Amino acid sequence: MDEPWLSELLERAAAGEPPIGPVARNSLRAGIRRRRRRRMQGGAACAAGVAVICAAVLAVTGASGTPAATGTIPQTVYVLSANGTVTPIATATNTPGEPIAAGRAPQFMALTPNGQTLYVAGGDDTVTPIATATNTPGKPIKVGQDPGQILVTPDGQTAYVAGYSGVTPISTATNTPEKPITGAGLGGEGAQVMAITPDGKTLYVVSGDTVIPFSTATNTPGKPIKVADQVNSPSPDEIIITPDGSTLYVFSVNGNDNDNGIITPVSTATNTPGQPIPVVAYPGFAMAMTPDGNTLYVVARNRQDVVPLSTATNTPGKPINVASAAYDIAVTPDGQTAYVASECPTLPSRSLRFSCTGPPGEVTPISTATNTPGTPVKVSSGNLLKVIGGFYSFAITPDGKTIYIISGNGSTVTPITTATNTPGQPVNVAGKAQSIVITP
Amino acid sequence: MTSAEEFIEFAATVSPRLRRTAFLLCGDWHIAEDLAQTTLAKVFGSWRRISRQDAADAYATRTLVNTYLADRRRKRVAEVLTDTLPERPAEAQAPELRMVVLGALATLPPRARAVVVLRYWADMSVEQVAALLGCSPGNVKSQSARALDKLRPLLGDVAAAPGSPGRPGIQQSETRRTGHG
């Protein structure tokens, strides 16, 4: 698994270091002083930043601290960028609003079910709540180290934030963090992907090589579920729960064979894993399920296939061919169409596995009734944005009429009308877009 | 040669590499120097034991990574993502490249960052990294895959710049499939 491009970049970045200090002890002392100085400067800047944000919030919300504007919130697409901003786009006009500051190096975001609050997890170990009525950020909420995916319970009362130091519940009524949930192996490098049962009673968190269920009523972790053969030591990468809440599907990379993945069905009634289902898909980070729960689609990323899996028999069907390398998938709310985002390599592929002849990016509609692909909709490159659970490179409006997809190498978002499968004018966003959500 | 002389020779040999590894991990030369020196101090404490095992190099790398991860856990290192890097002498290399690479590395969680640095800079195998970090090889693989997926879009433009070996993209991932048909 050589990555010569990365090795060379790291080599160049590490070159040209300053000369070693003459006396080690002196330079160590200087280092400590410098670090203290930097920490103080950083703290002051941070405090100033919070003051500005608080002032802005007060100005909008008034002294009572409650949102000034309520009532119907116009439908908005929120686009999170790597530069720490969120760009709101009104779906009525497809015009971008003023970018909203959302913490340093944010990576994940989630909307409450009523669409009134957008939570954005930042690299500075905070979660910033944004009131969608006013598009203003609230006071950052301190959570555990390296927050990952955010998941809001179906009743909208709690936002769970996965992270390096466990899972932090946030009360959405007060935007205050509760005690992080740790133990049972929660936390560490793997705690990033989560799913919640439709009744909101059980949250499943991927942590390391296991999936940990825990009761949302008591916030106590249950017995970890080993999802596949320990010899192969696969690490779960994506989990999805059937709409009836009966089965959890866990996608893992086969530790011994990077070409293949394993899907483990887990009964949520007993939290016991069923027979693993091998699928030819790696990294198969994107999965989507039809609203009736009958079909699970697995994107065989970096190939030109999507694998449909019948949940009744847990058998994979014939792969559905799309024109270029697939990287993300979503099903329309009416369940009739699965849209697959894909992208062609911009340079000739070294591999003969597939030859990509399509345009830089496209979205292929697949009829879920027949599992046959339709004519792809061409968009400019989406730049392979789907990385792991919690990143959304495109989103479908709840009425199913429009798809918004990150395009133009992250600089734009393109609306696609699903009735005619025609792309509209790309909308410019601030920074480099990473993830996208739409209010109800 | 006495034990102390052996250590001085060892320290002189490994310290440039330790500093550079530490720099890629933490993104700051001054903190990197602190990390490297802390590491050497810890290695010195165990020198009599490890020098007999002919494993001082691996021990030092492991100590460095553990020191870095412990530092991150204690939040002693307040790394700030910024457009301007801390003060340092005149650049021999293009500063913007380093800024972009460090910015991209800073988006990774500490352990994922360590996996990337150890595998793609220190040229360690999956098994070596797994042993060093105390996790399974499968975990190292999946962390590498996730980290690479995250780094590709961030570093695509710089890797594609003139003088670079290749552009990160799908075709790079495909190379890992050779051998599987």
HADDOCK unambig.tbl for C-alpha pairs under 7 A between the chains (distance, minus, plus):
assign (segid A and resid 1 and name CA) (segid B and resid 176 and name CA) 4.91 0.50 0.50
assign (segid A and resid 3 and name CA) (segid B and resid 120 and name CA) 6.89 0.50 0.50
assign (segid A and resid 3 and name CA) (segid B and resid 172 and name CA) 6.91 0.50 0.50
assign (segid A and resid 4 and name CA) (segid B and resid 165 and name CA) 6.91 0.50 0.50
assign (segid A and resid 5 and name CA) (segid B and resid 159 and name CA) 6.20 0.50 0.50
assign (segid A and resid 5 and name CA) (segid B and resid 164 and name CA) 6.93 0.50 0.50
assign (segid A and resid 5 and name CA) (segid B and resid 165 and name CA) 5.63 0.50 0.50
assign (segid A and resid 5 and name CA) (segid B and resid 166 and name CA) 5.68 0.50 0.50
assign (segid A and resid 5 and name CA) (segid B and resid 167 and name CA) 6.72 0.50 0.50
assign (segid A and resid 5 and name CA) (segid B and resid 168 and name CA) 6.50 0.50 0.50
assign (segid A and resid 6 and name CA) (segid B and resid 120 and name CA) 6.59 0.50 0.50
assign (segid A and resid 7 and name CA) (segid B and resid 120 and name CA) 4.90 0.50 0.50
assign (segid A and resid 7 and name CA) (segid B and resid 121 and name CA) 5.30 0.50 0.50
assign (segid A and resid 10 and name CA) (segid B and resid 121 and name CA) 6.15 0.50 0.50
assign (segid A and resid 11 and name CA) (segid B and resid 121 and name CA) 6.67 0.50 0.50
assign (segid A and resid 13 and name CA) (segid B and resid 97 and name CA) 6.79 0.50 0.50
assign (segid A and resid 13 and name CA) (segid B and resid 98 and name CA) 4.47 0.50 0.50
assign (segid A and resid 13 and name CA) (segid B and resid 101 and name CA) 6.58 0.50 0.50
assign (segid A and resid 14 and name CA) (segid B and resid 20 and name CA) 5.54 0.50 0.50
assign (segid A and resid 14 and name CA) (segid B and resid 23 and name CA) 6.76 0.50 0.50
assign (segid A and resid 14 and name CA) (segid B and resid 24 and name CA) 6.39 0.50 0.50
assign (segid A and resid 16 and name CA) (segid B and resid 91 and name CA) 6.82 0.50 0.50
assign (segid A and resid 16 and name CA) (segid B and resid 92 and name CA) 6.01 0.50 0.50
assign (segid A and resid 16 and name CA) (segid B and resid 93 and name CA) 6.56 0.50 0.50
assign (segid A and resid 18 and name CA) (segid B and resid 88 and name CA) 6.85 0.50 0.50
assign (segid A and resid 18 and name CA) (segid B and resid 89 and name CA) 6.27 0.50 0.50
assign (segid A and resid 28 and name CA) (segid B and resid 34 and name CA) 5.95 0.50 0.50
assign (segid A and resid 31 and name CA) (segid B and resid 30 and name CA) 5.60 0.50 0.50
assign (segid A and resid 31 and name CA) (segid B and resid 31 and name CA) 6.70 0.50 0.50
assign (segid A and resid 31 and name CA) (segid B and resid 34 and name CA) 6.78 0.50 0.50
assign (segid A and resid 39 and name CA) (segid B and resid 78 and name CA) 6.45 0.50 0.50
assign (segid A and resid 105 and name CA) (segid B and resid 107 and name CA) 6.82 0.50 0.50
assign (segid A and resid 146 and name CA) (segid B and resid 109 and name CA) 6.30 0.50 0.50
assign (segid A and resid 189 and name CA) (segid B and resid 111 and name CA) 6.32 0.50 0.50
assign (segid A and resid 208 and name CA) (segid B and resid 139 and name CA) 6.99 0.50 0.50
assign (segid A and resid 233 and name CA) (segid B and resid 136 and name CA) 6.75 0.50 0.50
assign (segid A and resid 233 and name CA) (segid B and resid 138 and name CA) 5.29 0.50 0.50
assign (segid A and resid 234 and name CA) (segid B and resid 138 and name CA) 5.45 0.50 0.50
assign (segid A and resid 235 and name CA) (segid B and resid 138 and name CA) 6.38 0.50 0.50
assign (segid A and resid 235 and name CA) (segid B and resid 139 and name CA) 5.80 0.50 0.50
assign (segid A and resid 235 and name CA) (segid B and resid 142 and name CA) 6.48 0.50 0.50
assign (segid A and resid 255 and name CA) (segid B and resid 138 and name CA) 4.32 0.50 0.50
assign (segid A and resid 259 and name CA) (segid B and resid 177 and name CA) 6.38 0.50 0.50
assign (segid A and resid 302 and name CA) (segid B and resid 170 and name CA) 6.22 0.50 0.50
assign (segid A and resid 345 and name CA) (segid B and resid 169 and name CA) 6.56 0.50 0.50
assign (segid A and resid 345 and name CA) (segid B and resid 170 and name CA) 5.90 0.50 0.50
assign (segid A and resid 345 and name CA) (segid B and resid 171 and name CA) 6.91 0.50 0.50
assign (segid A and resid 349 and name CA) (segid B and resid 171 and name CA) 4.76 0.50 0.50
assign (segid A and resid 350 and name CA) (segid B and resid 171 and name CA) 5.53 0.50 0.50
assign (segid A and resid 351 and name CA) (segid B and resid 171 and name CA) 6.36 0.50 0.50
assign (segid A and resid 351 and name CA) (segid B and resid 174 and name CA) 5.82 0.50 0.50
assign (segid A and resid 351 and name CA) (segid B and resid 175 and name CA) 6.55 0.50 0.50
assign (segid A and resid 383 and name CA) (segid B and resid 153 and name CA) 6.45 0.50 0.50
assign (segid A and resid 387 and name CA) (segid B and resid 146 and name CA) 6.59 0.50 0.50
assign (segid A and resid 387 and name CA) (segid B and resid 149 and name CA) 5.86 0.50 0.50
assign (segid A and resid 387 and name CA) (segid B and resid 150 and name CA) 6.43 0.50 0.50
